[in-house]
Amino acid sequence: MKNRIVISLTCLGVAGLVFAFGDLLIDQENAIFKAAHEPEKFAALTTSNAYLWWAGRGFFGVFLEMIGTLGLYLFLQKSKAEKWAFAGLLLTLSHQLLGIGVFAIAFFLFPAAGHLYQQGISDIIPFVSMEGALAVYFGLSLVSTMLGLFCMAIAIQKSNMLPKASGWMALLGFALIPVPGVIVQFLANAIWGAAYFWMAIYIHKISKRSTRN
């Protein structure tokens, strides 16, 4: 059981690396949020091959996140903080389901809009501007992430089964993701990924000790 949990948490750590190095593929991902104000930059970014790789890697990253989140809950479900862990599971899975939609929009809708704009159809821009329903959808994904990780951080701290700081480290990393800047984006994803590697290594060491005893 513990081996499967270690593998699951390792998947979460790998997801952090997937997002971190993926962010190095493009100059500035925040350009996709400024379509209404800088449509030329939005179109140039979303029609590039590097952008398609950036958006496409999101599906793989979110899939790895889902595996890791389930593994983390399975590890914490018999702890005294199970209720917090269950709340974290539901909220984090909600974020990941919404996240698949976010990357579907980024991968399919945004490039199509960028090509149409470059062909002179400027009326497409309002449909990809971060206003109205689209802004609410992206916002829900972010809010559910933060709430889910907050609950998981409390569960980890109360459970005494993992390094207490590891859950807060994951929350910190995700909290930095909205901050502009390629280097900040890289570090933000690397931080939350490292938090799950830390958990995986910790469980692996405990498992080896118990086997020896």
C-alpha positions in Angstrom: 0.0 0.0 0.0 2.7 2.4 1.0 4.6 1.7 -2.3 1.5 2.8 -4.2 1.2 5.9 -2.2 4.9 6.8 -2.7 4.4 6.3 -6.5 1.2 8.5 -6.4 3.0 11.3 -4.6 5.9 11.0 -6.9 3.4 11.5 -9.8 2.4 14.8 -8.1 6.0 15.8 -7.9 6.6 15.0 -11.5 3.5 17.0 -12.3 5.2 20.0 -10.7 8.2 19.5 -12.9 6.0 19.1 -16.0 4.4 22.5 -15.3 7.6 24.1 -14.2 9.6 23.2 -17.4 6.5 23.7 -19.5 6.4 27.3 -18.4 9.9 27.8 -19.9 8.5 27.1 -23.4 6.8 30.5 -23.8 7.9 34.0 -22.9 4.9 35.0 -20.8 1.7 32.9 -20.3 -0.1 35.9 -18.8 -0.5 37.3 -22.3 -3.5 34.9 -22.7 -5.3 36.9 -20.0 -4.8 40.2 -21.8 -6.5 39.4 -25.1 -8.8 42.4 -24.8 -6.0 44.9 -24.3 -3.1 43.3 -26.3 -4.8 41.2 -29.0 -1.7 41.2 -31.2 0.4 39.6 -28.5 -2.4 37.2 -27.7 -2.6 36.0 -31.3 1.1 35.8 -31.8 1.5 33.6 -28.6 -1.5 31.3 -29.1 -0.6 30.5 -32.7 3.0 29.5 -32.0 4.1 25.8 -31.8 5.7 26.4 -28.4 2.3 27.5 -27.1 0.6 24.3 -28.2 3.3 22.3 -26.4 2.7 24.5 -23.3 -1.1 24.0 -23.4 -0.9 20.4 -24.3 1.4 19.5 -21.4 -1.4 20.7 -19.1 -3.5 17.6 -19.8 -0.7 15.3 -18.7 0.1 17.4 -15.7 -3.4 17.5 -14.4 -3.7 13.7 -14.9 -0.6 13.2 -12.7 -2.1 15.5 -10.2 -5.3 13.5 -9.9 -3.3 10.3 -9.3 -1.3 12.0 -6.6 -4.2 13.6 -4.9 -6.0 10.2 -4.5 -2.8 8.7 -3.1 -2.4 11.4 -0.6 -6.0 11.0 0.6 -5.6 7.2 0.9 -2.6 7.8 3.1 -4.4 10.3 5.4 -7.8 8.6 5.5 -7.1 6.7 8.7 -5.6 9.7 10.5 -7.4 11.9 13.0 -7.6 14.6 10.3 -9.5 12.5 7.8 -12.3 15.0 7.5 -9.9 17.7 6.5 -8.2 15.3 4.0 -11.6 14.4 2.5 -12.5 18.1 2.1 -9.1 18.6 0.5 -9.7 15.7 -1.8 -13.1 16.9 -3.0 -11.9 20.5 -3.6 -8.7 19.5 -5.2 -10.4 17.0 -7.6 -12.8 19.8 -8.4 -9.9 22.0 -9.3 -8.4 19.2 -11.5 -11.7 18.6 -13.3 -12.0 22.3 -13.9 -8.3 22.4 -14.9 -9.0 19.9 -17.7 -11.5 22.4 -19.0 -9.1 25.3 -18.6 -6.5 23.5 -20.7 -9.1 22.4 -23.3 -9.9 26.1 -23.7 -6.2 27.0 -23.9 -5.4 24.2 -26.3 -8.4 24.4 -28.7 -10.2 27.8 -28.3 -7.3 30.2 -27.9 -5.3 29.1 -30.9 -8.4 29.2 -33.1 -9.2 32.7 -31.9 -5.6 33.7 -32.5 -5.6 32.5 -36.1 -9.0 34.2 -36.8 -7.7 37.5 -35.4 -4.6 37.3 -37.6 -7.0 36.8 -40.5 -8.7 40.1 -39.7 -11.6 38.8 -37.7 -11.2 41.0 -34.6 -14.7 40.3 -33.4 -13.4 37.0 -32.0 -11.4 38.7 -29.2 -14.4 39.3 -26.8 -15.0 35.5 -26.8 -11.5 34.9 -25.3 -11.2 37.9 -23.1 -11.0 37.2 -19.3 -14.3 38.8 -18.6 -17.7 37.4 -17.8 -18.2 33.6 -17.7 -14.7 32.8 -18.8 -13.2 34.8 -16.0 -15.5 33.1 -13.5 -14.6 29.7 -14.8 -10.9 30.3 -14.5 -11.4 31.9 -11.1 -13.3 28.9 -9.8 -10.4 26.7 -10.8 -8.0 28.8 -8.8 -10.2 29.2 -5.8 -11.0 25.5 -5.6 -7.2 24.8 -5.8 -6.3 27.1 -2.9 -9.2 25.9 -0.7 -8.3 22.2 -1.4 -4.6 22.7 -0.7 -5.5 24.6 2.5 -7.6 21.8 3.7 -4.9 19.2 2.8 -2.2 21.3 4.6 -4.3 21.3 7.8 -4.9 17.6 7.4 -1.1 17.0 7.0 -0.3 19.1 10.0 -2.9 17.5 12.2 -2.2 13.9 11.1 1.4 13.9 12.3 2.1 11.4 9.5 4.0 13.7 7.1 6.3 16.6 7.5 4.0 19.4 8.8 5.5 22.1 6.5 5.1 20.0 3.3 1.4 20.8 2.9 2.0 24.5 3.4 4.9 24.4 1.0 2.5 23.0 -1.7 0.0 25.7 -0.9 2.7 28.4 -1.2 3.8 27.1 -4.6 0.3 27.2 -6.0 -0.3 30.7 -4.4 2.6 32.0 -6.4 1.3 30.8 -9.8 -0.8 33.9 -10.6 2.2 36.1 -10.1 3.6 37.3 -13.5 7.0 36.3 -14.7 8.5 33.2 -16.3 11.0 32.6 -13.5 8.3 33.1 -10.9 6.1 30.6 -12.7 9.0 28.1 -12.9 9.8 28.5 -9.2 6.1 28.3 -8.1 5.6 25.0 -9.9 8.9 23.6 -8.7 8.1 24.5 -5.1 4.8 22.7 -5.0 6.3 19.7 -6.9 9.2 19.5 -4.4 6.7 19.4 -1.5 5.2 16.2 -2.9 8.6 14.7 -3.6 9.4 15.5 0.1 6.3 13.6 1.2 7.1 10.6 -1.0 10.6 10.4 0.3 9.4 10.7 3.9 6.9 7.8 3.5 9.5 5.7 1.6 12.0 6.1 4.5 9.4 5.2 7.1 8.4 2.1 5.1 12.0 1.0 4.9 12.5 1.4 8.6 9.3 -0.6 9.5 10.5 -3.4 7.1 13.8 -3.6 8.8 12.2 -3.8 12.3 
